[in-house]
Amino acid sequence: MENNNKDIRYLKAMLQFVDEIQEIASRQPLVDILDKPDVELSAIMMKLTQIGELVGRLSFNTIENYPDVPWIQIKGLRNTIVHEYEKVDREQLKDVITTDLDSLKDMLNDVVRNELRRTRNEF
């Protein structure tokens, strides 16, 4: 159960980062953020990196129980940002922010609900 509680904390932190990215992206046109490296783009990249880091901390069971969540792609984006920053595709990043984050948010909320339900059933 300890792993489950940690995973729930990690998942909730990921959701918080998704919300923060979406809030940053809503402040000005996304094209402006992506076209000129500045504080907003750096903040978005850091939060995407943090989401990928948290994926790496999730238990094997959580990863295995939710194969529809793109865990490998999330971790891959993190690795690209951290190790090959110059190779980050701005169009792909735009798709992540405008499309993928909404579906990721839905998936993570489902995982949290399921894991909370499972934790309650263990008592």
C-alpha positions in Angstrom: 0.0 0.0 0.0 3.0 2.3 0.6 3.8 2.3 -3.1 0.2 3.0 -3.9 0.2 6.1 -1.7 3.5 7.3 -3.2 2.1 6.8 -6.7 -1.0 8.8 -5.9 1.1 11.7 -4.7 3.2 11.5 -7.9 0.1 11.4 -10.1 -1.4 14.3 -8.3 1.9 16.3 -8.8 1.8 15.4 -12.5 -1.7 16.8 -12.7 -0.6 20.0 -10.9 2.2 20.4 -13.5 -0.3 19.9 -16.3 -2.5 22.6 -14.9 0.5 24.9 -14.5 1.6 24.3 -18.1 -1.9 25.0 -19.4 -2.1 28.2 -17.3 1.2 29.5 -18.7 0.2 28.6 -22.2 -3.1 30.6 -21.8 -1.4 33.9 -21.0 -0.4 34.6 -24.6 -0.6 33.1 -28.0 1.2 29.7 -28.0 3.0 30.7 -31.2 4.6 33.6 -29.3 5.8 31.3 -26.5 7.2 28.7 -28.9 8.9 31.1 -31.4 11.1 32.9 -28.9 12.8 31.2 -26.0 12.0 33.0 -22.9 10.7 32.4 -19.3 7.4 30.9 -20.4 8.9 28.4 -22.7 11.6 27.5 -20.1 8.9 27.0 -17.5 6.8 24.8 -19.7 9.9 22.7 -20.6 10.8 22.4 -16.9 7.3 21.2 -16.0 7.3 18.7 -18.8 10.6 17.4 -17.5 9.2 17.1 -14.0 6.3 15.1 -15.3 8.7 12.8 -17.0 10.8 12.5 -13.8 7.7 11.5 -11.8 6.8 8.8 -14.4 10.2 7.3 -13.6 9.2 7.1 -9.9 5.9 5.3 -10.4 5.8 1.7 -9.3 5.9 -1.0 -11.9 2.4 -2.0 -11.0 0.9 1.4 -11.7 2.7 1.5 -15.1 1.6 -2.0 -15.9 -2.0 -1.5 -14.8 -2.5 1.5 -17.1 -1.0 0.6 -20.5 -3.2 3.3 -22.3 -1.3 6.1 -20.6 1.7 7.0 -22.8 4.3 6.5 -20.0 7.2 5.7 -22.5 6.4 8.8 -24.6 6.2 11.0 -21.5 9.6 9.8 -20.3 11.0 10.1 -23.9 10.0 13.7 -24.1 11.7 14.3 -20.7 14.9 12.7 -22.0 14.8 14.8 -25.2 14.3 18.0 -23.3 17.1 17.2 -20.8 19.7 15.5 -23.0 19.0 16.9 -26.5 17.3 20.2 -25.9 18.2 21.5 -29.4 16.3 18.6 -31.0 13.0 19.5 -29.3 10.5 19.8 -32.2 8.4 23.0 -31.6 5.5 21.6 -33.6 5.5 18.5 -31.5 5.7 20.6 -28.4 2.7 22.7 -29.6 0.7 19.4 -30.1 1.6 18.3 -26.7 0.5 21.5 -25.1 -2.7 22.0 -27.2 -3.9 18.4 -27.5 -2.0 15.8 -25.5 -2.1 17.5 -22.1 -5.9 17.5 -22.1 -6.0 13.8 -22.8 -3.2 13.1 -20.3 -5.0 15.0 -17.7 -8.1 12.9 -18.2 -6.1 9.7 -18.1 -4.2 10.7 -14.9 -7.5 11.7 -13.2 -8.8 8.3 -14.0 -5.7 6.6 -12.7 -5.9 8.6 -9.4 -9.6 7.8 -9.0 -8.9 4.1 -9.6 -5.9 4.0 -7.3 -7.8 5.8 -4.5 -10.7 3.3 -4.9 -8.2 0.4 -4.7 -6.6 1.9 -1.6 -10.0 2.1 0.1 -10.8 -1.4 -0.8 -7.6 -2.7 0.8 -8.8 -1.7 4.2 
